[in-house]
Amino acid sequence: MNNDYYYYLVNEIKLRPYDRNLSANVRQYIECLLCGNVFSAGVKGKVANYKKHKIPGCRQCTNVHRYSDSRTDNITIVEKKFEILHPKKEELIRLTKESRVKVRNRVCGHTFHARWDNLKNELSNCPKCNNIKKAERCRRLNEERHIISISTKNAWESYKSKVYKHTRVSYNKYKDIINPQNLERTRSGIEGYHLDHIASIKNCFEWGVPPEKCGNYRNLRMVEWKENSRKKNISLQDVPEIIYPYIDATSSDFVSSIKGISSITLNKYKDFGGRFSLTLYSKEKRKGIYYAEFYRCSEIPLQSKNYFQKMQKYFEKEGIETLIIFEDEWIFNQKLVQNKILHFLGESQKERVYARNCTIEKIDNVTKNTFLNINHIQGTAISQVNLGAYHGNELVAVMTFTEPRKQMGYDKSNISNNEVMELSRFAVLQEYRVIGIASKLLTKFFKLYPGVIKVFSFADLRWSSGKLYDALGFRKVKILPPNYTYIVDGKRKHRWGYRKSMIEKRLPEVYDEKLTEIAMMNKAGYDRIWNAGYIKYQIKNR
């Protein structure tokens, strides 16, 4: 740029380019001689801006003049609610939206920093007061949620919550007795020490121990983290005196509950020839129920692979139909188990609904999961096809189908895509008996997916003899031998999740390439339990 152009910029527009040898079209650093602001821009553009507005200086200086009235109004608005402490009053006119300003709330007296754009908003308030109000709202909301949570929890979950509450109180009050060495407490899986219930919460729940007794300091101790993660159920000699009076047969709650809802005479622990026994037996119905308690597994040969299978065959010869219920099914699905037992005993009083009055629709995974977790003894499962039966606007039955699963022993390499599917779940709303709905759901599936050649499924022999499959036209393929699951944290877990490759990830402290899966799981303190086997069924698309 020439000298005249340069001096025009400096003297008239009050802008000084850093490099006067550059062309006016080239972007460069420019200093404002009015406020000292340094910015990057093209000289030619700044000249054009000056000719348009006739205001010297940089953009900030220009905006001060152009918007002085509105900025003055904003200052007035802010000063009604806040005392401006920094910057000085004469500098306020030059503030941008992003400028941070220190103010004092005229009502509460709190001092804080905030963006100028937020302060001039008439809805702005003191953030410290807002945090106090927010904390109060959260506290009230948490109290409401806690009340709702307690009311909706099942007996087991409610019991655990109460025990944890008493445990915290006991530890804080009797810390010197429970943890005299002041050992550092850590979370699960982290090296250190854990606060442990000598008689576990699960056992206390089964024995009917009051929550305040289970969480009492005399039932608490500090244990090394590995010992806590590997420990098995304790022997009765280890139970504290405060717990011992409550110990009885852990099936007592189960027995009293079933007797309370059934009008049939049921005998407790009826023994048949000394070989096998049943927890409840109806001579009138010739039906028996066996309640398999994990804690007392050592008292009967449950570790025998074929124990339950032999038991069912024995009673079958005696003309007695049996139902086998595992402990975790009762603890976590009490209402569902009660309904199944009433149906098994022929005492179900459910409302009847007919399939002809229902409509079949595809349902999403969320709807399917919610329904199955409440109404199916095994809960939900991954599936590719979900069909629901609606009676009016109410979902009364769900049937799901999935691709053949490797963990169920199916070799997918021998089939083409979607030619074979597995019927993985079928459940009816607990309050209803929907006549003919299984057939209608299966028929709808074959209509929607004509490319499926056949469907297979499995009947759990503990719960079913396969009558439903026979009624639907399935053909019995074979009887599968008993299989095992691991007892982890009071629940049965599928062995697929604890094969050697998974043990290396989940339990690295016990992993040893030379050991078998079962040896490593025993080393980690986990037992396994066998079921009664399955019947595999199959049906072809008609």
N, C-alpha and C positions, 0 to 999 in steps of 0.2 A: 504494500500500500504506500502511496506517496505521503509526503510530509503534511500537506494540507489536510488530507483525510485523517491522518493520525492525530494532528492537533485539534481537529474538529471533534474527534472522539473524546479526547482528554478534557478540553476546555468547555465544550458545549454539552456533551452527553455524560461527562464525568466517569468515563470508563477507560481503563488503560490496558491495552493488549500487551502480553508479555513479549511477543516477538513481532516487532513492527515490520519485519521484512516479509512476513507471510502474506499471502493473498487474503483479501477480505472474505472470500468464499470458504477458506479453510478454517476448520474448527480449532480453537486454541484456548488457553487459559486467559481469563480477563479479570482484572481487579476493579471493584467498584470503589471510586474515590470518595463516595459519600459515606458508606458504611464499612468499607474494608472487606467485604465479601469477595471471595475468589471462586470463580465458577468456570465451566467449560462451555463455549458457545461459538457460533460464527459471527464475526464482526458485522457483516452485511445485514444479518437478521436483527441485531440490536439497533442498528441505524434505522431500519425500517420501522421498528417498534417505537423509536423516539419520534419519528416524523408523524406517526399515527396518534400517539397519546400526548406528545409534547411534555413528557415527564422524564427528567434525567435519572441516571443511576441504574442499578441492576433490577432484576425482576422483583426482588423483595422490596426495594425502595419504590418501584412503580406501583406494586400492590398496596403499599401503605397509603399512597395518595389516592389510588382508584377506589379502595374499599375502606377508607378511613371512617366513614359514617357507620357502616355495618360492624366494623371492628370495635368502634367505640360503644355501640349498642351491646355487643357480646361481652365487653368488659363490665358494663353495667349489670348485665344478667348474672355474670359469675359473681360479682361483688355482693349481690343480694344474699347469696347463700354462703359464700366463702370469703375469708380474708386472705388476700394474695400476699404471700411472704417473699416470694422470689419468682421471677425477676422484678426489678424496680418498675414502678408505674409507667415511667416514660418509655420503657422497653416493651410494654405489653402490646402496643400498636403494631409491633413488628413480628409478633408471634405467628408461627405456622400451625397447621393442624397437629403435626407430630411433636411440637415443642412440649416438654415436660415442665410442669409448674408446681411449686410447693405452695400449698394452701392450708388454711385452718377452717374447719367447719364451724360456722357461727352458732350452731345449735348445741352440738355435743362437745365441741372443743378439740376433736381429734385432728392431728396434723398428718398430712400425707402428700405424696407426689402423684400427679395424674396428667394425662394428655390434655392439652388445651381444647382439642376437639370434643373430648368427653365432658369437660367442665362446663362448656357453654351449652351443653344439652340440658334443657330444663328438667329432664327426668333424672339427671345425675344426682348421686347421693354420696354419703360417706362410705367408702369400702369397708372400713373397720366396723361400722354399724351394720352394714350389709352382711358381713361375715358372722356377726353375733346372731342376727336374725336368721341367717341360713342355717347356722348350727342348731338353733332352737327348732326350726322347721324339720331338720333332719332327725333331731332327737324325738320329736313327736311322731314323725313318720316311722321311725324305727320301732317305737313303742307299739304303734298300731300294727306294724308288720309282725312284730313278735307275738302279739296277741293272736293275730290271724294264723301265724305259723304254728303256734302251740295247738290251736283248735283243729288244724288240718293234719297234724302229724299223727302217724299211727303210734301204737303204744310203745314200740321199741324206740322210735326216734324221740318221742317225748321223754321217755325214761333217760336216754343218753343226755339230753339237754339238761335235765334236772341234776343228773350226777355230775356233769362238768361244772355246773354252777356251785354245787356244794364242795367239789374238789378244789376250786379256786379259793373259796373262803377258808377251807381247812388248811391249805398250803400256806396262805398268807398269815394265818393265825398261829400255826404250829410248825413253821418253817424250821425252827431250831431243833425240833424233834425229828421231823421227816428228813431234813437235809442239814445235819449238824456240821458237816465239812464244807458247806456252802459250794457244792459242786455246780458247775455251769450247766444249765439246762439248754438243750438244743432241740431242733425240730427233727422229725422222722427222717432217717437217712443221712443225717449229719453227725459226724463224730462228736461224741460228748456223752451226756447223761440225760435220761428221760425220767419224768415223774410217772410211776407205774402203779396201777391198781393190783394189789396182790391177788385178790379174787377179782377176776376180770369183770368189766361192766356187763358183758354178755352173760356170764354165769350168774351174776347177781340178778339180772333181769329174769332169767329162767327160774331161779330159786325164789323169786318174789321178795328179794331184799329191798327195803325202802331206799330211795335214792340218797337220803342223808346218811344212811349206814354205809352204802357203797363208797360214797365220797368222804367218809370219815377219815381222819388222819391216821387211825390205827390200821386202815386198809391201804395206806399209801407208803411208797418207798422210792428211793432213787436207784435206778439200775443203769448199767452201761448199755449204750445204744444197741450194740450187736446182740446182747443178751435179750433185750426187749423185743427185737425184731425176729429172733429165732425161737423164742420160748414157746413151749407147748402148754396145753392146759395143765394147771397145777394139781397136785394130789390133794386129797382131803386133809392130810396132815399139815399142809401149808396154809390152810384157811385160817384167818384171824378169828379170835374168839367172838368178836362182834358180828361176824358173818355166820358162824357155824350153826346157831339156832335156826336159821332159815333154810338150811340144806335139807332137801327132801328129793324124792324122785323128780327129775326135771320135767317129766311128762305130766306132773300133777295139774298144771295150768291147762294143758291140752285136754286132759281127761275131763276135768270139771267143766271146761267150756263146751265140749261136745255133748256131754250129758245134759248141760243146761239148755241146749237148743234142740235136742232130739227127744221125741216122745217114746222112742223104742228103748227097751231095757238093754243096757250095754254093760258087760262085765269087764272089769279092769284086769289086765294081765291073765287072761284065761289061758291055761297051759294045756297043750295037747300032746300027751304021751311023753313029755319031757324033752322032745326034740326041738320044737319051735313053739313060740308063744306069740300072742297078739295083745296089743295094748287095749283094744276094745273089741268086743265080739257080741254079735246079736244072734242068739240061738233061733229066734223067730225068723229072721231074714237069711240066716246062714251066710252072713257077711262079717268080715273082720277087717280091722284097721291096725296097721303097725306104724308106730311113731318112732322114727330112727333118730336118736339123740347123738349128736357128735361127741358130747362130753363123755358119754358112757360107751363109746365104741369098743373099748377094750374088754367090756364085760360080756360081749357076744362076738362071735367070729365074723364081724363085719369086714375084716380085712381079707376074708376068703372071697375070691373072685366070684364065685357062684352062689353065695349065701342067699341073696334075695330070690334068685332064680329057683333054687332048690326049695325055698320056703313057699313060693307060689305054687310050684308043682305038688308039693306035699298037701297043701290045703285044697288044691284042685281035685286031688284024688279023694279027699274027704268031703267033696261037694261044697266047699266054702270059697266064696269069691273074696279076694283080698285087695286092699288098697294100701300102698306104702307111701308114707309122707316123711320127707326129710325135715330136719329141724329148722333149717333156714327158710323153708317154704312157709312154715307156720309162723315164725317170728316176723317175717317181712310181708306176708300176704295172708294174714289171719282171716279176714272177711272172705276172700276168694276161696281159701281152703275150707272154711265152714260151709260155703255154698256147694262146693264140690262133694263134700261128705254127705250133706243132706240129699243131694241128687243121687249119690251112690246108695244111700239107704232108702231111697224112694220116698223121701219126705219133702221134696222141694215144693214150695208154695208159690213159685214164680208166676208172674202174669204171662198168659199165653198170647203170642202174636203169630200171625200166619204169614208165610213168605209171599203169598199172592198179594198181600197188602203192602209189600215193601218194594222199593225201587233200588236198583243196583247202579252205583256210580264209582268211577275211579276217585280215589282220595289221595291227598298229598302225604308226605312222610311225617309231617308234624302231627296231623290228625291220626294217622296210623299208630305212631309211637305212643301218643297220649292214651289211646284206647287200649292197646295191647299191654302197656305197663300196668294198667288197672285191672284188666279183665282176662289176661292170660298168665298162667302159672309160671311160665318161663320169661315173661316180659316180651319186649319187642325184639326184632332181628332185622338185619339188612335184607331188603327185598327190592326187586325191580318192578313188580306189579302189585298194586294195592287196590283191592276192591272193597267197598263198603255198602252195607244194606241200610237204607233209611226207612224208618216207619214214620211218615210225616216228615218232620224236621229233625228227628232224633236218630242218631247213628246207633243201630242195635246189633250189628254183626260186622266182622272184618275177616277177610281171607287174603293172605299174601302169597306171592309166588316169587321164587328166586332162581337164579341160575344154579346148576349143580355145584355143591360146595365140596372142596377137597377134604375139609375136616370131617365130612360125613362119609368119606370113603369112596367118593365118586370120581372116576377118571374122565375128565372132560375131553381128553385127546381123541376119544373114540366117537364123539358126536359132533354134528355140525351146529352152528350157532342157532340158538332158540328152538331147536327141535325137541329138546327135553327140558322140562322145568320141574322144580321141586315145590310142592305145596308146603310152605314152611310154617305158617301160623293160621289157625282158625279159632276165633273167639266170639262169644256172644255176650252182650251186656248182662252183667250179673243179675239185674233185676228182672230179666225176661227169659222166656223160653220161646224161641222163634222156630216154629214148626216148618221144616222143609227148606230152611234158608241155606244150609250147606250145599244142597243140590242146586239151588238157584244160582248161587255164587259161582260154583264150578261150571255150570252150563254157560253162564255169562262169560267166563274166562275163555272157554273154547270158542265162543262166537267172536270175541274180540281178537283172539290170536289163533286163527285157523292153521297157521304154520307150525304150531306145536303138535308134535306127533304123540307124545305121551307125557304124563305127569306122574311123579312118584312122591311118596311121603313116608313118614315114620310114625308109628304108634308106640308111645312109651309104656312098657308093660307094667310099670308101677301104677299108672293111672288108668290105663285103657286096655281092653282086650281086642280092640279094633272093630267094634260093632258099627261105628259110624262109617268107617271105610267100606265095610261090607255092604252097608245100605246104599252107599254112593256108587257101587259097582266096581270098586277097586279090586284087583286080584292080589292075593297074598303071594309075595315073591319068596321071601325067606325070613327066618327069625335070626336076628343078629345077636351075637353073644354079649354078655354084660361088658360095660366099659366103665372107666373110672373118671372121677373129677377130683380136683384138689380142694381141700378145705383151707381157704385163705380169709382171715379176718371174719370168721363166722359164716362165710358163704361158700357154696360150691362154685369153683371156677373151672371152665373147660380146659382139658389138658393141652389143647392147641396153643393156648397162651403161655404154656410153661414147657414147651419143647426146648431142647438144648440151646438152640440159637437165641430163644427168648430169655432163658435163664441167664445167659451171658450179659444181656442188657438189663434185666430186672434185678437180678441177684448176683452181681459181679463178685461179691465177697465169698460166695460158695462155689463159684464156677470152677470146674476142673474138667478139662477135656478128657481125662482118663476115666472119669466117673460117668455112670449112667444118669439119665434124667431123674429117675426115682431116687437114686442115691443122693444126688444133689438136693432134691426137694426135702428128703428126710434130714439131710444135714442142716437145711435152713429151718427145720422145725415144722414142716407142713405134711400133714397126713393126707391120704387119699381114701376115697370111698367108692364102692362099686354100685352100679345100678342093677336093674333086673333085665336089661337088654331091651331090644326094640323089635317090632315087626315091620318089615319093609313092604309097602304096598305100591301098586302101579296100576294106572288106568290109561287106555289109549283114547285118542280123540275120535269121537264117533262121527 
